């Protein structure tokens, strides 16, 4: 108000020219954002590459890929350096450019004010006050421009986080979803279809009825949909068409937690959390007694190995621990599911990393555990599924053969050929 009351022309110069600094800052920011985004992408690629190479260091060495790996790393590093330098250089122009524009405002006030003072329309004191006020008016613009660089870098880094947040979440559970404590194990699969990508069909018009306590084995070539079927039974995914009933109730009307508690899973990929062996194997049943835990460990043929460790059951382990072989890790995972006493079982290549002698012993333990429990067994070793009540032979997402071992062998179909190829060395 003071500036307007003294000299309207100079006030208009200050108010109109100062916002030009925002236009300059905005123009530079658009370019620097693209550079910071590219910097973030290259850094992510570099981090992923480093992690990948460290995890696969033995394979890299075994195939003499050290030089090629270093060349690729150097290339990524050079790209990151070049992009970072450009981003930092252009972003550093924002504040000086803003200050330059605001200096023009100060200069304009000085020049116009000087002529006004010469002509007697403005006193020297008023000119001095104008210069002081214009400097104070432009100061916040300078401060804001100094933050723009950091803001652009932060937004570029946050872009990937925003992309993740915006990803569609899993289907919400119904408000009246049921949560049974136990299941009998009656599973009915009614004409289901499912695919991860709409254009690529995987499982189509799949039907199956499993009675409580039955052992169902699933075999077939790689990529035929065996593991996908397990994912659907666990409701890691919802079917695109049809329905899966558990004890007569659609899985979509049950809580996911109750479904997961109903199944005990042993997968081909072993996973151990960071903690003690005791914490890992009792994860599904933390209240198990010491005597019961040891008894189950002995059944799994892991007790003697654990006792040889310095701290026994209190020995620290982790997912990437190299103190244990893959077979020993898988035995720990088997012990974990046996201690949880689930209503139903899913065994996905559960003994793939165990030697044949131990596998036979574990199979006895599994048979005892599966007694009276509905069990789904995915296996490539056909010797492990001969006792199954139903053997499903899958190919391209469909059941092409179904029956027990003797029935399928008499049919002399795909299962017969697969069995012959494993045990007699005949080609399919």
N, C-alpha and C positions, 0 to 999 in steps of 0.2 A: 504493500500500500504506500509506503514511504517513497519507493522508487517511482511509482505511478504519479504520485502527487508532485514530485520534483520535475521529472522529465519522462514523458510518455514514449518518445522515440527510442531512447536508450533502453528503457525497460522492455520494449518490444524486441529489440535486438537480442537482449539476454535470454528472454523466454523462448524465442523462436530458434535461435542458433544452438542453444545448449542441447535440446533433444536430438540434434543431428548425431551427437556422440553415441546414442543408442542405436541409430541406424548403422553406423560404422561398426560398432561392437557386434551387432546382430549379423552383419555380413561376414565378419571374420569368424564368428562362432559357428555358423553353418558349415564352413569349410573345416574348422578344427574338430567338430563333432564327428564328421566322417573319418577323419584321421585317427581320433581317439577310439572310435568303434573298430576300425581296422586293427589298431594296436591291441585292443582287448581280444579280438579274434585270434590274432597271431600268438599272443601270449597264452591263450587257452590251448591252441594247437601245440605250442611248444611244451607246455606243462603236461599235456596228455602224452606227447611223444616221450618225454623224459620218464614218466611213470611207466609207460609201456615197455621201454627198453630196460629199466631197472628190474621189473618183474620178470622179463624174459631174457635176463643177462646170460644165462647158461646157453640158451638156444642161439643167441646172437654170437656167442663165442664158438659154439659148436659148428656153426656154418660160416665162420670167418667173416662175419658182417660188421666187424668193428669199424673198419675204415668207411664203409658205406653209411653206417649209422652216424659217425662223426661228421661226414660230409653233409648229411641231411640236417643234423643239428646246427652245423655252422651256417647253412643256408637259412634256416628258420631264425637263427640268432641275428644274421645280417639283415633279414627282412624286418625283424622287430626293431633293431637299432635304427634303420633308415626311417621307418614309420614313426618311431618315438621321437626322433630328432625333428622331423617335419611337424609333428603334432605340437611339440614343445615350442618350436620356433614360431609357428603361426599363432599359437595361443598367447605367446608372450607379446605379440603385437597389439593385443586388445587394449591393455592398459595405456601404453604410450600413445596409441591412436586416439583414445578417448581424451587423454590429457592434452593432446595436440589440438583437438577440436575445442576443448574448454579454454585453452590458451588463446585461441582465436576469439572467443567470446570476450576474454579479458582485454585483448588487444583492441577489439572493436569498440568496447566501452571506453577505453583510454583515448582512442583516436576521435570518436564522435564527441566524447565529453570534452576533449581539448579544444576542438573547434567551437563547441557551445560555450566554453569558458572564455575563449578569445572574443566571441561575439557578444559576450555579456549575458547570455541566457542561463549560465550556470556558474556558481562560485567554485573556487578551488577546493574548499571544504566539502561541498556537495559532490564534486568529482571524486575526491578521496573516499567519501562514504560509498559512492556507487561502485568503485573498484573493490572495496572491502566486501560489500554485499554480493557482488557478482562472483567473487572468489568463494564465499561461503555457499552460494547457490549451486555452484558447479562441483563442490567438494564431494557431496554424496554420489554424484555420477561417477567420479573417479574411483571411489571406494567400491561401488557396485561392479564396475568393470574389472577390478582386481580379483573379485570372487568368481567371475564368469569362467575363467580358465579352469579352476578347480571343479566348478559345477559341471562343465562340459565333460571332463574326465570321469567324474562320478556317475553322470547319466549314462555315458557309454559303457562303463563297467556294469551298471545296474540293468542294462538292456537285456542281458541273458537271464538275470533273475526275474525280470518282468515277464519274459517269454515263458519261463517255467511256471510262474504264478498263473499265467493266463491259459496254461494247458488245461483241457477239460478233466475234471476229477472223476473218480469212480462213481458209479450210480449210487445214490443215497439209499440207505435202508428204509424200508417202510416204517412208519411210526409205531405200527402194531406188530412189528416183526417178533417172531417167537424165538425163545432162547432155551431149548431143552438142555438138561444137564447130561443126558445119555441118549444114545441112539441104538435101535435094534440092528440097524444095518441093512434095511430093505431099500435098495437103490433102483429107481426106474428111470430110464432115459427114453424120452418119448419124441422120436422124430426130430432130433436137434440138428441144426446147421450152425456152423461158426467159421469165421475167417478173420485173420488179423487185419488184412487189407481187403476191402470190398471186391477189388478186381481179381484177387487170387483166392479161389475156393479151396477150402481145406477139409472140413468135415461137413458132410451133407447127408441129410435124412438118416441119421444114426439112431438105432433103436437097441435097447438092451434092458433086460429085467434080471436083477440080481437079488436072490433071496438072502435073508440073514444068515451069516456064518459061511457063505460060499467063498471060495478062493477063485478069483478071476485073473487069469494071466493075459497080458496083451503083448503080442509079438508082431513083428513086421519090419520092413526096411526102414532105414533112416529117413525121417521127414514124412512119414505116413500119417502122423497125428497122434502118436501114443502119448507123448508128454502133454500135448495140447488137451487131450481128454482128461488127464490128471488135473490140469489147471482149471478145467471147467467143473470137475467134481469138487475141487476145493473152493470154487467160486472166486478164483483170482480174476476170472473174466466171466461175464454173463453171456449166455448163448444168444445168437442173433434170431434164432427161430426154434420153436419147440420148448420143451421144459425138462428139467431134471428134478425128480422127486426123491426126497430122503424121508423114509418112513411115512410116505404118503403126502408130504408137504413140499411144495415148490421151494427150491433153494432161495429164490428171491423173497420168500416170506419168512426166511430164517435170518438171524443175525450172522454176520460173517464170523464173529468171534466164536459162536457156538459151533459152527461148521468146522472151524480150524481146531477147536478143542476136541471135536469128535474124531478127527483123523490123527493118526500118528504117521509122520512121513520120514522116510530115509531116502535121500536123493543121491544121485551119482556124484554131484558136486558137494564136497564136504564143506561145512561151515562151522567154525568154532569161534565163540566170542572171546574177547580178551578177559581173562579171569582164571580161576583155578579149574582143574579137571572136575572137582566135585561140583562146582557151579554149572559147568557145562552139561554134565550127564544127568543132573537133577533138575534141569531147567523146566521140564514139563511136569515135575512133581517135587517141588521144593520141600515138602513135608515128609518125604520118605525117610524111614529110619536108617541108621548106619548099617545094621545087620542086613536089611532088605537090599540096600544099595550094593553092598559087597556081594551078596548072593547073586544079584542080577549081573554084576560085573564078571563074576566067575562064569556064569552061563554064556556071556558074550566073549569069553576067553581074553579078557583084557585086564583082569585083576593082577595076575602075576607080573605083567609088564608094568603096571602102575606102581606096584609095591617096590619095584627095582629103582624107581625114580627117587632122587634125593628127598623130596618132600611128600612122596606118595600122592594121595588124592588132593593135596593142597599145592601141587606143582602148578605154576603159572603157565598158561598156554595162550596162543592167539591164532587168528586166522592164517597168518603168514609164517607161523612158527616152523622152522626147519628142523626142530629137535625130534619131530615125529614124522614117520613115513606116511604116505597117502593111505596105505592100508590101516595103519594104527588110528589115523584120524577118522576113517570110516567106521572102525570098530567102536570108537567113542560115540559117534552119531547113532550107531545101532543100539548101544547101551542106553543112550538118551531116550530113544523112542520106547524101548522095552520097560524103562522105569516109569514112563508117563502113563502106562496102562490105558491106551486109548480104546474107544468103542470100535473103531475101524482102522485098517492099516493101508498105507500106500507105500510100496517099495519100488522105487524107480532106479533100476540097476544098483540095488543096495549093496551087492557084494562084488562089484566090478573091479575093485582095487585090492581084493583079498586073495591070498593064495588058495589053491584048490583044496588043500587039506583043512585049512581053517574054515573055508567056505562050507564044507560038509558038516562041520561041527555047528557053525552058525545056523545052517539050514535046519538042523534039529531044534535049535532054540526058537527059530522063527516058526517052525511047525507047531511048537507048543504054544507060542504067543498067538498064532492065527487061529488056534482051536476055538471055535464058537464066535470068531470075529469075521466080519466081512472084510475081505482083503483084495486089493488090486495090486498086481505084480507086473511091472514092466521089465522085460528081460531080453537080452540077446543070447545068453547062454540057455539053451533049451533044456539042459539037464536040470535046471533049478525050478522048472515049472511042470514037470511030468505029473506031479500029484495034484495039480490044479483041477477044480471041479469044472471050470469052463475056460477054454483057451480061445481068445479072439484073435484071429489073424487079420491084421489091417493092411490096407494098401490104398494110397491116395485118398485117405480120409474115410474109407468105407470098410465094413466087415466083409471080407470075401470068403472066410471060412469060420466055423464055430463048432465047438464040441470039446470033449476031453482028448487026452493024448492018443488013446487007442483008436477012438473014432476018426480022428484026423489022419492018423497013419493009414487006416484002411481006405480012406478017400483017395490017397495017393495024389493029393493036390499040392498047393504051394507050401503048406506046413510040412508035408512029407518030404518034399524036395529040400526045404530049408534044414530039416533035421538030418537028412542024409548028407548034406554038404558039410555039416558040422562034425558028424561022427564017423563018416565014411570017406570024407574028402571028395565027394562028387560035386561037380559044378551044377548050379541051379539052371 
